[in-house]
Structures are given as C-alpha cells and as structure tokens.
Amino acid sequence: GSVYVIVVNTVPEEKQVRVVVPGLGAGWVKILAEDRRIQALDNVIVDTLAPYAVRIYTDKRPLATGTPLSVIERRIQNDEAVQETTW
C-alpha cells in the first residue's frame, strides 16, 4: 500500500524534522501540494518546516486535488490575526 506521513510544525520558528517511517526504505517521496520531492534514506525523512507549516509526504502519486495548503495556511494566519486584535 501507499505510505502517507503528515508532519506539523507547532511552533512559531523554523524547525528541521527527522521522521522515522518503518518500512519506507530508501527512495524519493513526494511532498503533496508542493512541486518537489525529497529523498528518504534508511526509513528516514529529513526536512525543514517553516513556522506552523504542514507537510504531507507520500511514496505514491498525489491525492485528488483539494484546497492548497498555502490557502489553508493563509486562513490560519488570518484567524490568528483576528484573535490578536480581539483579545
């Protein structure tokens, strides 16, 4: 079957992540909603995530298109801005 890994940076600073995915092995993984791939080595994905970034990695073709992550991130930032002004 396909492998899908969801990674979330929950802090307001850039973070390097190292995710161990048993059975993934070595090879290229696609980052959904982005036009890039990264190489996994020995069941490990290493990447750098911007503040509050969300990434979905897969070893298969992209899922059906939906709302782009950039749009979702903008909505989250707008919601946070509204909360700051209403406190």
N, C-alpha and C positions, 0 to 999 in steps of 0.2 A: 504494500500500500504506500500511499504518499505520506510524507512527513511534513507537518506544518508546525512551526515554532513561533510563538508570539512573545516578544520581548518589549518591556515597557521601562523607560527611564522615569522614575517617580520623583526626581529631584530637579531643582532649577539650575543645574550645571551639567555640562557635557560629561559623559561617562563612557569609558571603554568597558565593554561587556565581553565575557567569556562564557559561552553556554555549551555545556556538555550534553550531547544528544545521543544516547546509546543506540547503536545500530546505524547511525548516519554514515559512518566511514569517512572516506575522503572523496572529494569532488566538488563541483560547483553547486551553489544554492542560489536560487532567485530570490530577490527581495521584492515582494509584491508591492504594487503601487509605485515602484521606482524602476528606472530603466538601467538596472545594474545587477550584477551577480558578485558573490564573493566565494572564495574557496574555503571549504571545510577540510580540516586535517585531523585524522585520528578521532573522529566523532565530536570535534570542537568547532564552534563558530565563534570568531572574534570580530567585533565591530565597534565603532564609536557612535554613540547616540547623542543627539542634541538634547537640551533640556526638555523634559516631558515628551520625548519622541516615542513613537510606537513603531515597531518593525514586525513584519510577518515574513518569515523565511520559509521556503519550500524547496524540495528536491524535484518537484514536478512543475508542469505548466501553471500559469496564473489562474486563479479562480475567476469566475464571471465578474465582469466589471461592476462596480458599485460606486459609492461615494469615495473619491480620492482621499487618502489620509491627510493631504495638505489642507483640504477643505475642513475636515474634522478637527485638525489642529487649530485652524483659524477660529472655528466656532468655540473651542475650549478657551482660547486666549481671549476672545470677546466676552465670554461668560465670566472669566476671571476679572477682566477689567470692570465689568458691571458690578461684581461683588465688591471690588475695592472701593468703588465710588459710593456704594450704598451702606458701607459699614460705618 
